[in-house]
């Protein structure tokens, strides 16, 4: 998943996608422990996707907080 794709998503979609990816990560780790996972790079990719999603979400929260702070001081 690319960052520009995440930026186009709504906040609710991002939160839903984080939950899906975290479930996917648990499944991948379980498969890895059972020696059923052949491509272990999938774990790394899913972790990076989760980090990207959370980064965009945090950036949006900080932007909305700074806008509300500026509105109060005016």
Contact map, one row per residue, 1 for C-alpha under 8 A:
11101100000000000000000000000000000000000000000010000000000000000000000000
11111100000000000000000000000000000000000000000000000000000000000000000000
11111110000000000000000000000000000000000000000000010000000000000000000000
01111111000000000000000000000000000000000000000000000000000000000000000000
11111111100000000000000000000000000000000000000000000000000000000000000000
11111111100001000000000000000000000000000000000000011001000000000000000000
00111111110000000000000000000000000000000000000000000001000000000000000000
00011111110000000000000000000000000000000000000000000000000000000000000000
00001111111011000000000000000000000000000000000000000000000000000000000000
00000011111111000000000000000000000000000000000000000000000000000000000000
00000000111111100000000000000000000000000000000000000000100000000000000000
00000000011111110000000000000000000000000000000000000000000000000000000000
00000000111111111000000000000000000000000000000000000000000000000000000000
00000100111111111100000000000000000000000000000000001000100000000000000000
00000000001111111110000000000000000000000000000000000000000000000000000000
00000000000111111111000000000000000000000000000000000000000000000000000000
00000000000011111111100000000000000000000000000000001000000000000000000000
00000000000001111111110000000000000000000000000001001100000000000000000000
00000000000000111111111000000000000000000000000000000000000000000000000000
00000000000000011111111100000000000000000000000000000000000000000000000000
00000000000000001111111110000000000000000000010011000000000000000000000000
00000000000000000111111111000000000000000000000001000000000000000000000000
00000000000000000011111111100000000000000000000000000000000000000000000000
00000000000000000001111111110000000000000000010000000000000000000000000000
00000000000000000000111111111000000000000010011000000000000000000000000000
00000000000000000000011111111100000000000000000000000000000000000000000000
00000000000000000000001111111110000000000000000000000000000000000000000000
00000000000000000000000111111111000010000110000000000000000000000000000000
00000000000000000000000011111111100000000010000000000000000000000000000000
00000000000000000000000001111111110000000000000000000000000000000000000000
00000000000000000000000000111111111110000000000000000000000000000000000000
00000000000000000000000000011111111111010000000000000000000000000000000000
00000000000000000000000000001111111100000000000000000000000000000000000000
00000000000000000000000000000111111110000000000000000000000000000000000000
00000000000000000000000000000011111111000000000000000000000000000000000000
00000000000000000000000000000011111111000000000000000000000000000000000000
00000000000000000000000000010011011111110000000000000000000000000000000000
00000000000000000000000000000001001111110000000000000000000000000000000000
00000000000000000000000000000000000011111100000000000000000000000000000000
00000000000000000000000000000001000011111111000000000000000000000000000000
00000000000000000000000000000000000000111111100000000000000000000000000000
00000000000000000000000000010000000000111111110000000000000000000000000000
00000000000000000000000010011000000000011111111000000000000000000000000000
00000000000000000000000000000000000000011111111100000000000000000000000000
00000000000000000000000000000000000000001111111110000000000000000000000000
00000000000000000000100110000000000000000111111111000000000000000000000000
00000000000000000000000010000000000000000011111111100000000000000000000000
00000000000000000000000000000000000000000001111111110000000000000000000000
10000000000000000000100000000000000000000000111111111000000000000000000000
00000000000000000100110000000000000000000000011111111100000000000000000000
00000000000000000000000000000000000000000000001111111110000000000000000000
00100100000000000000000000000000000000000000000111111111000000000000000000
00000100000001001100000000000000000000000000000011111111100000000000000000
00000000000000000100000000000000000000000000000001111111110000000000000000
00000000000000000000000000000000000000000000000000111111111000000000000000
00000110000000000000000000000000000000000000000000011111111100000000000000
00000000001001000000000000000000000000000000000000001111111110000000000000
00000000000000000000000000000000000000000000000000000111111111000000000000
00000000000000000000000000000000000000000000000000000011111111100000000000
00000000000000000000000000000000000000000000000000000001111111110000000000
00000000000000000000000000000000000000000000000000000000111111111000000000
00000000000000000000000000000000000000000000000000000000011111111100000000
00000000000000000000000000000000000000000000000000000000001111111110000000
00000000000000000000000000000000000000000000000000000000000111111111000000
00000000000000000000000000000000000000000000000000000000000011111111100000
00000000000000000000000000000000000000000000000000000000000001111111110000
00000000000000000000000000000000000000000000000000000000000000111111111000
00000000000000000000000000000000000000000000000000000000000000011111111100
00000000000000000000000000000000000000000000000000000000000000001111111110
00000000000000000000000000000000000000000000000000000000000000000111111111
00000000000000000000000000000000000000000000000000000000000000000011111111
00000000000000000000000000000000000000000000000000000000000000000001111111
00000000000000000000000000000000000000000000000000000000000000000000111111
00000000000000000000000000000000000000000000000000000000000000000000011111
